[in-house]
């Protein structure tokens, strides 16, 4: 075979090989596109991390059915919001669903995921007892505003700094005990509700300003630690203190920091309600936004549904959550015969995740 014929043969083989590779990669791209299209059209199982406060939502039969109509089945692990933000295996899941913007932003930062879905939110509130209102009002802690009561965080911190006990409060014939005046909460080292308590308290202790730097955080840290040290043992999950409030009553938890949605959902589910139970709104308060961070297309699909599907938004409101549509929350309150402010005006933002972490680390050192 002469040289020219050999070169021509080699060129032909090369062209055939190139054409074959082009066909293969084109088919591969098509298969990938098809898989993406099928994922959007067919049933998917979505696995993620959620805070314990959302367990009732995801196990609600109507929520499960609404998601199933869109071909979505959700399985989850309950993990505290702060722990979610510290996990190193996030990419093994389809989504993370913490409570609170600071944790959500931290998850985005460590995962490199820019997308997020704000689904619903709730206010931080304090569960207390109607028999305590007169003494709380007499000592400048509580004020009635329309159909609800506010709780003055600055006045409360002043009592904590002085080490005031319940029996020291003036005009107190209802609760003369030797315990310090303290709001019960979860453990700030594990739970978002306690971290939001820290956010509110640090704002008041910092001259009614959001913490801006480590110097401000370090200045208020000793008083913040006292809020938790005086409580004694704290639960890891937001469900724990509220269960104590319901089951053990005023003697165990005269004041407990909770999510507004916990109280409303509990009351709405009961035909016979305890008229002694009352909800106080910290002044200022903070909203806990429930932000879903997707790591996969399946996670994105769930986030889009929770944020935008009318049925799922309505079902979130039926569990006491506020949504982008205030009419849903108003309709829920009316149907459930519950009183709650439709609009909260005195609301602040929490500090950054890093500054909250600094407060929590200082607390952790004191508690060891």
N, C-alpha and C positions, 0 to 999 in steps of 0.2 A: 504494500500500500504506500503510495507516494505521500509526500508531506502535505500537499494541498488537500487531498482527500481526508487525511487524518485530522487536519485542523477543522475541516467542515463537519466531520463526524462529532468531534468534541464540542463544537459550537451547538450542534443540534441537541446533543445530550444535555448541555448546560441550559439551553432554552426550555427543554422539556421539564428539567428539574425545577427551574424557576417558575414555570407555569403551574407545576404541581404544588409547589409551596404556596403560591398565591391562592390557589383554589383551597388548600388546606386551611390557611389563615382566614380566608374569607368565610369558610364554613364554620371555623371556630368562633369568629366574631358573631356570626349569626346565631350559633348555639348559645353564646353568652347573652345576646340580646333577647333570645327567646326565653332563657331562664329568668331574666329580669322581668319580662312581660308576664310570664306565668306566675312569678312571685306576687305580682300586683293583682293578679286575677284569681289565684287559687288560695286555698286555706294555708295559713302559716301558723306555726307555733312560735311564740315570742317569749324569750326567757330574759329576766332582768332582776335588778336589785331595787327594792322599794323600802321606804321607811315604814315602821309598824303601823303608823297612823293611817296608812292607805290600805291596810289589809282588808278592812270591812268593805271598802269600795270594790276591790278586785274580786272578793268572794260573794258579793251581792248577786243574787240570781238574775236580776234584770240587767245588770252590767255585763255579766257573762253572756247572756242571750244577745244583748245589743252588739257586743264584739263578735259573737259567732255569726251574726247576720252579715258581717263584713269578712267572714272567713278567718278571724283572728282568735287564737287561744293563747292566753297568757299564763305562764308559770313564773313564780317569783321566789326570791329569797329575801327574808326580812333582815335588813342591815341598816344600822343607824346612819343618818346622813353624813355625819363627820367621818365614820368609818368608810363609807362609800368613797369619799373624797381622798382617802388614804390608801385605797386598794391598788394593787399593782397588776391585777388580772382583769381589769375592766373589759378588755377586748375579747374576753371569753364569753361575754354576754351580749345580748341585743340592745340593751338599754340600761341606764341607771336613772332612778327616779327619786332623788332626794327631796327633802323639805328644806326650803330656804335658798335664796339666791346665792349667798356666799359659798355654800357647798357645791351648788350647780356650776358656778363660775370656776371653782377649783377643779372640778371634774373635767370641764372643758379644757382647762389649761394643761392638765397632766395627760389627757387623752389626745389632744390636738383636734378635737371635734368642735367645729364652729356652730353647728346647727343645734337648736334647742327649741322646745315647745313649752310655753307657759300654759298650763292646762286649767288650773283653778287655784284658788288661794283662800286663806282664812286668817282672821285676826288672832293675835295672842290675847288671852283673857284670863281672868282669875275667878275660879269657882269658890264661892263662899256661902254664907248662911244668913237668911233674913234676920234672925235674932241678933246678929252681930252688927247690922247696919247702924243702929242708933249709936253704939260706942265708936264705930269707925267714923261716922259723920261728926261726932262730938270732938274727935281728936284730929280733924282735918285730913283724914285719909280718903274719905268717900264723899262724893257729891252726886245728887240726883240731877240728871240732865234729861228732861222729857221722860221717856219711858224706860230709860236705862240709867245705870250708875257708873261713874268713873272712879278710878283709884289713883290717887296722886303719888307717883313714883318718887318724886323729890321729898315729899313729906315722910314717906315710908323709909327712905334711906337715912333721913335725919334720925329716926327712931332707932334704926339698926346701929348707927354710929354711936349712939348713947347707950346701947344695950338695954333698951326699954323692954320690960316684960308685960304680958297681958294684964296682970294684976295692977300694974303701974298706971294704966290708962285711966283717964278721968271719966266719970259717969259710967263706969263699967260694973254693972251688976249681973251681966249675962255670962261672962267668961273670965272669972277671976282665978286664973291659974298662973303658975310660976314660970311657964315657958316663955322664951323670947318671942317677940312679935316677928314672925318669920313666914315668908311665902314658901310653901313646899314646892319642889320641882323634881325633875329627873336629874340625872348625873350629866353635868355639862361636858364631861369627857366622852360621852357616848351619844347624847341625844340632842336633836335640833331644838326641841322646845326649850331646853335649858340654855342652849346657846342664844336663843332669841331673848330669853330672860336676861342673860348677860348683856345683850345688845341694848335693851331698854334701860337697864340699871346703869350701864356705863355711860349712856347718853345723859342721864340725869346727873350722874356724879361728875361728868365733864362739863358742867356749866350749861347744860341743855345744848350740847353740841356733839355731833358724831365724832368718834375717835378718828384722828387724822394721822397720828404717828405713834411710834413706840414709846416716846416720852410720855404722852398722854395716857397710853395704855398702862405703863408701869406705875403712873401716879395713882390711878384708880384701882389697880389690881388688889391691894390689901383689903379695901372695902368690899370688892367683888368676891374675894375669897370668903369673907365673913358671911355673906349671903348663903353660901353652901356649907361651910363648916358648921354653922349653927343648926343646920337641918339634921345632921347625923346621916344615917344610911340613906342613899338615894337610889331609886330605881333606874335601870338602864333604858327602859322603854317608856314612851309617853303614855301608854295605856295603864301603867302601874299606879302612878299617883291618882289618876282619875278613878280607878277601881277602888282605891282606898277611900277616896272622898265619898263615893257612893255607898260602899259597904260598911265603913267604920265610922263615918259621920264626923261631926264637929270636933270631937275629942282628939282625933288623929290628924285631921286636916281642916283647920279653920280657914286657911287660905291656900289655894293650890294653883300654880301656873299651868294652864292648859291651852289647847286650841279651841277657839270658839266653836268650830265644827263638832268637836267631841261632845260638848254640852248640848248643842242643838239636836244632834242626831240621837243622843240618848233620850232627851225629853220627848222628841217627836215619836219615838218608838213605843211610848208608854201611854196606855189609856188612863191610868191613875198616876199622877205626877206628885212628887214631893214638893209642896208649896214652900218649904223652907230653903230649897236650893235656889241660889241666885247667882247671876253672872255679872262680874264687874269688869269694866274695860280700863286697862292701864292708861294713864295720861302722862306721856304719850304712849301709844301702842305701836306695834309693828305688824305688818302683814307677812305671813309665811307663804311664799309662793311655791307651788309644787311644779317644778320644772323638770321635764323629761329630756335626757340627753341620749340620742340614738347613736349606736355604734355600727348598725347594719341597716340595710334596706327594710328589714322586718321591724326594727326599732323605729325607723322613720314612719312606717305605716301606722304603728300604734300611736306615735306622737301626734300625727296629723288627725287621727280619729278622736283622740281625747281632747284635742284643742279645738276641733272644728265641727264634729258631728253633733247636731242638735239634740239627739236622744241622749248621748253620753254627757253632754253639758247639762241637760235637765236632770239626769240621774246624779250627777255630782252635786247639783244644788239640793237634791232631795236628801243628801247626806250632810247638809249643813255647810257646804262649801259655797263660797262666792265665785262668780265667773265673770267673764267679760260682758255678759248680758245681765245687768242688775235686775231686770224684770223676773228672771228665773228665781233669784233669791227672794224677791218680794212675794212671788206666788207661793213659794215653799213656806214662808213664814205665815202667810194667810191661811193656807190649807192646814198647817200643823197647829194653828192657834198659838204661835210663839211670838214673843216680843224681842226684837233685836234692832239696833240702829241700821237703817238702810245705808247710811253714809257715815263713815267715820272720818272726822276732819283732822284730828291731832294724831297724825301717823308719821313716823320717821323711818329712815332706811337703816339697816344694820351696817356696822363697819365691815371692812374687808375680811375675807377668810383669814388672812395672815394675822391681823390684829386680834380677831377673836381667838385664834390659836395661841397667841401670846398670852392672853388672859387665861385661857384654859390650861396652858402649860404652867403658869404661875400658880393656879389653883391646884394642879396636880402635885406640884412640889410641896405645897402646904399640907396636902392630905396624905402624904406618904409617911 
